[in-house]
Every structure is written in structure tokens, then in C-alpha cells.
Amino acid sequence: MASVRVLSAADIQQVFTINDALEAVEDAYRQKAEGAGVAWPMVYEAFEEGVSDMDIRSGRLAGSGLFGLKLTAWFSGNPAQGLPEIFGTTLICDDATGAPLALLNASAITGLRTGAAAALGIKWLARKDATRLLVAGAGHMSTFMVAASLAACPSIAHVEVWDPKRAEAPVERVEQMREAVSAMLSAAGVERSFELVAVGDGERAAGAADAIVTVTPATAPIIKRNWLRPGTHVSCVGADMPGKQELESALIAAARLFVDDRAQSVSSGELEVPVNEGAIKPEDIVAELGEVITGKAAGRMSDDEITVFDTSGIAVQDLAASKIAFERAAEAGLGTVTEL
Ligand SMILES: NC(=O)c1ccc[n+]([C@@H]2O[C@H](COP(=O)([O-])OP(=O)(O)OC[C@H]3O[C@@H](n4cnc5c(N)ncnc54)[C@H](O)[C@@H]3O)[C@@H](O)[C@H]2O)c1
């Protein structure tokens, strides 16, 4: 017998904020660098190539007493039937007994924890005087990139959003984002004044940016090496499967490289294509971000270098975030407890 707390998206939204996500992901990266956090190899299966697939990301966070997994199922035909395109489910278990503790709607956490990862890349690797952020990609995830970066990086004051798929600036989309970003910041008690504008010229915006987050499913580069000025930081989020690529390989080759997980970044993250092309070697990765956070590795070495942080998404982010949501929900009596 095991008591499992089942948490819906609505339960999680009541108790889990963008600041919680930043704290959780920083702690998860720290634990990984200290050997207490482990990301196990991802399992991926396509049911029908380009139509439906699933992946399982799993791992252990010994410092939090947990192991577990997140299962993400993508069925592109679902919206036509009025169903979500993606179902995400996280299971966390006690690592002293193996007992399952909670089953969570992962979608309520994924955006926040992914935004937190990109923002921590900026916090730890961008120049300290970085004020201008460009978010390349204007879809579901982009709102979380903006909110997390504003929450984590007090110097960022001007944010531009560009949709590489469209010739014109995504003005309407940015109006929706403004409300969602303000709501996320206010739920976390973060008071910030900021400018948020839609732009149509990605090359100009990238050239003026101090920090860039790329968050598209692109399979051909959307940001070129010669667009960036010295000292720019780029957090890459979109490439989370083999074949995806957002930065030109020459840009990756010119940058000081950081990742969330060395193996996954090379097998299915932003570095997969440049490594396969021979533009870089896996040994060119300077460090995982957790090694910078714990002081085991140096981050940015000068104001002129270009830094890149690739986050392809690892289970320890979801485990640390889910633990906070689970404990808060239990305190508040949210969710349904089921005896298995
Ligand atoms: N690293 C992680 O932890 C993590 C977590 C969640 C999602 N993701 C990835 O982030 C990416 C974006 O997710 P989303 O939910 O915001 O997607 P979305 O479909 O809601 O938005 C995608 C955005 O990219 C643009 N776009 C689409 N195809 C493009 C192309 N070929 N080239 C350039 N731009 C293109 C779209 O117009 C849109 O602005 C996806 O690749 C997703 O798999 C990564």
C-alpha cells in the first residue's frame, strides 16, 4: 500500500511560482554537480514519425530524497479532437523506500522550470550589466522565458520577442504575453518595471541584445554567428530532440560552451548537430551550469566572449520543482490522496 497525492494543473498553479522554479532548478543543478543529482538516459519512441511520440526523462535527486520520471506524450492530431497536443505526467518516489509519493500534471511545471533554466543561464553567464534580452520564438514556452529572466536577472529591463517563422513582428502575441508575464511575476511577489516589444527583424535585434533565449523547434539555424556583438550570452532551449538546431554551428564553435547535461546535450540537444558536423568536439564543453553555480568551474571569463548555455531539459529540474509543489500542496490539503 502506498499513499499517492494526485495534483492537477489547478492545484499546482495555486502553490508553485516562477521564483519557486528558479530556486528548484538552481538546487537541482547544484545537486547534479555535487553528485547527488543524476539524469538517466532519455527514452524516446515515435509511434508515428512526425505525428506522435513519447519520451521519458528520469533521474534521482538524493539531496531531496527523491527519484522519479516525467513522461511527455505528443499526439499532433489531438487538437482536432479538442484534446491537448501534449500530455505531461510526473511521478516522484521516495528514494529511501521506493514508495510513490505524488503524480503531477507536468505541464503546470514544465514551462516554469524551462524558463527558469534559460534564465539561470543568463544569471550565471551573461555580463552583469546585461539590460537587453531577445527571445527568439513566440510560442507557448516564450512567455515563461520572459517571466523567468525578469525574475532572475534584475538588470534586464528591455525585452524583445521575435518569431523567426513570421516576417512581421508578433504584436498581438506580445500583448497576450504582457498580461501573462505580469501575472506570473505578481504571483511570485516580484515587482519589476520592464519594456516588452515585438520585433520583426531578428538580425537587428540579435545584434543589439546582451542576452538571447532561443525557443523554437527549428531544424536549421535561426541565429547566425556574425549577427552577434562580442559579449552576448545565448541560452538555447528549443533543441530537445536529435535533428533540432537553433544556432549556426560556427556560432557554437566560437562560444564558451555550457550545458545542463553533457551527454544529453550532445545526443539530443543543441550540440548534437555541431558535433556530428565536426564543428566542435564534446570535450569543448567547458562545464555543466551546476559546476559554475557550485564554483567548480569558471563561467564567463571576459566581457567580450560569447557564452552559450544549452538546456535540453533533464528530470532533476522536474523532480526538484515537483517536490516543492507536492510539499506545498500537502500543507494546503490540495489534490486527491489515493491508496494504491
Ligand atoms: N529544453 C527544454 O527543457 C524544453 C522544454 C519544453 C519545450 N522545449 C522545446 O521548445 C521549443 C518551443 O516550444 P513551444 O511549446 O514554445 O512551441 P510553439 O509551437 O508553441 O512555438 C514555437 C515558436 O517557434 C516558431 N517556429 C516554429 N517552427 C519554426 C522553425 N522551423 N524555425 C523557426 N521558428 C519556428 C513558431 O512560429 C513559434 O513562434 C520546442 O522545440 C520544444 O520541444 C524544450
The ligand as an SDF file (V2000), in Angstrom:
LIG
                    3D

 44 48  0  0  0  0  0  0  0  0999 V2000
   14.6890   22.3290  -23.3400 N   0  0  0  0  0  0  0  0  0  0  0  0
   13.5860   22.0750  -22.6870 C   0  0  0  0  0  0  0  0  0  0  0  0
   13.5990   21.7440  -21.4940 O   0  0  0  0  0  0  0  0  0  0  0  0
   12.2610   22.2390  -23.3980 C   0  0  0  0  0  0  0  0  0  0  0  0
   11.0590   22.1650  -22.6700 C   0  0  0  0  0  0  0  0  0  0  0  0
    9.8610   22.3720  -23.3620 C   0  0  0  0  0  0  0  0  0  0  0  0
    9.8630   22.6280  -24.7440 C   0  0  0  0  0  0  0  0  0  0  0  0
   11.0470   22.6460  -25.4060 N   0  0  0  0  0  0  0  0  0  0  0  0
   11.1080   22.9210  -26.8540 C   0  0  0  0  0  0  0  0  0  0  0  0
   10.9670   24.3220  -27.0590 O   0  0  0  0  0  0  0  0  0  0  0  0
   10.5040   24.5540  -28.4040 C   0  0  0  0  0  0  0  0  0  0  0  0
    9.3730   25.5800  -28.3900 C   0  0  0  0  0  0  0  0  0  0  0  0
    8.2580   25.0570  -27.6780 O   0  0  0  0  0  0  0  0  0  0  0  0
    6.8440   25.8420  -27.6880 P   0  0  0  0  0  0  0  0  0  0  0  0
    5.9300   24.9940  -26.8590 O   0  0  0  0  0  0  0  0  0  0  0  0
    7.0250   27.2660  -27.3660 O   0  0  0  0  0  0  0  0  0  0  0  0
    6.4330   25.6930  -29.2240 O   0  0  0  0  0  0  0  0  0  0  0  0
    5.3230   26.5070  -30.0130 P   0  0  0  0  0  0  0  0  0  0  0  0
    4.9350   25.6650  -31.1880 O   0  0  0  0  0  0  0  0  0  0  0  0
    4.2430   26.9760  -29.1020 O   0  0  0  0  0  0  0  0  0  0  0  0
    6.1050   27.8160  -30.5310 O   0  0  0  0  0  0  0  0  0  0  0  0
    7.1970   27.7010  -31.4270 C   0  0  0  0  0  0  0  0  0  0  0  0
    7.6740   29.0650  -31.8950 C   0  0  0  0  0  0  0  0  0  0  0  0
    8.7240   28.8560  -32.8650 O   0  0  0  0  0  0  0  0  0  0  0  0
    8.2950   29.2610  -34.1800 C   0  0  0  0  0  0  0  0  0  0  0  0
    8.7170   28.2220  -35.1190 N   0  0  0  0  0  0  0  0  0  0  0  0
    8.0450   27.1010  -35.4560 C   0  0  0  0  0  0  0  0  0  0  0  0
    8.7610   26.3760  -36.3330 N   0  0  0  0  0  0  0  0  0  0  0  0
    9.9080   27.0580  -36.5430 C   0  0  0  0  0  0  0  0  0  0  0  0
   11.0460   26.8270  -37.3620 C   0  0  0  0  0  0  0  0  0  0  0  0
   11.1420   25.7280  -38.1090 N   0  0  0  0  0  0  0  0  0  0  0  0
   12.0520   27.7370  -37.3480 N   0  0  0  0  0  0  0  0  0  0  0  0
   11.9590   28.8450  -36.5620 C   0  0  0  0  0  0  0  0  0  0  0  0
   10.8970   29.1230  -35.7800 N   0  0  0  0  0  0  0  0  0  0  0  0
    9.8820   28.2460  -35.7670 C   0  0  0  0  0  0  0  0  0  0  0  0
    6.7810   29.3960  -34.0860 C   0  0  0  0  0  0  0  0  0  0  0  0
    6.2870   30.3130  -35.0490 O   0  0  0  0  0  0  0  0  0  0  0  0
    6.6100   29.8720  -32.6410 C   0  0  0  0  0  0  0  0  0  0  0  0
    6.9140   31.2470  -32.5140 O   0  0  0  0  0  0  0  0  0  0  0  0
   10.1220   23.1720  -28.9470 C   0  0  0  0  0  0  0  0  0  0  0  0
   11.1640   22.6940  -29.7700 O   0  0  0  0  0  0  0  0  0  0  0  0
   10.0040   22.3110  -27.7000 C   0  0  0  0  0  0  0  0  0  0  0  0
   10.2080   20.9410  -27.9510 O   0  0  0  0  0  0  0  0  0  0  0  0
   12.2410   22.4790  -24.7660 C   0  0  0  0  0  0  0  0  0  0  0  0
  1  2  1  0
  2  3  2  0
  2  4  1  0
  4  5  1  0
  4 44  2  0
  5  6  2  0
  6  7  1  0
  7  8  2  0
  8  9  1  0
  8 44  1  0
  9 10  1  0
  9 42  1  0
 10 11  1  0
 11 12  1  0
 11 40  1  0
 12 13  1  0
 13 14  1  0
 14 15  2  0
 14 16  1  0
 14 17  1  0
 17 18  1  0
 18 19  2  0
 18 20  1  0
 18 21  1  0
 21 22  1  0
 22 23  1  0
 23 24  1  0
 23 38  1  0
 24 25  1  0
 25 26  1  0
 25 36  1  0
 26 27  1  0
 26 35  1  0
 27 28  2  0
 28 29  1  0
 29 30  1  0
 29 35  2  0
 30 31  1  0
 30 32  2  0
 32 33  1  0
 33 34  2  0
 34 35  1  0
 36 37  1  0
 36 38  1  0
 38 39  1  0
 40 41  1  0
 40 42  1  0
 42 43  1  0
M  CHG  2   8   1  16  -1
M  END
$$$$
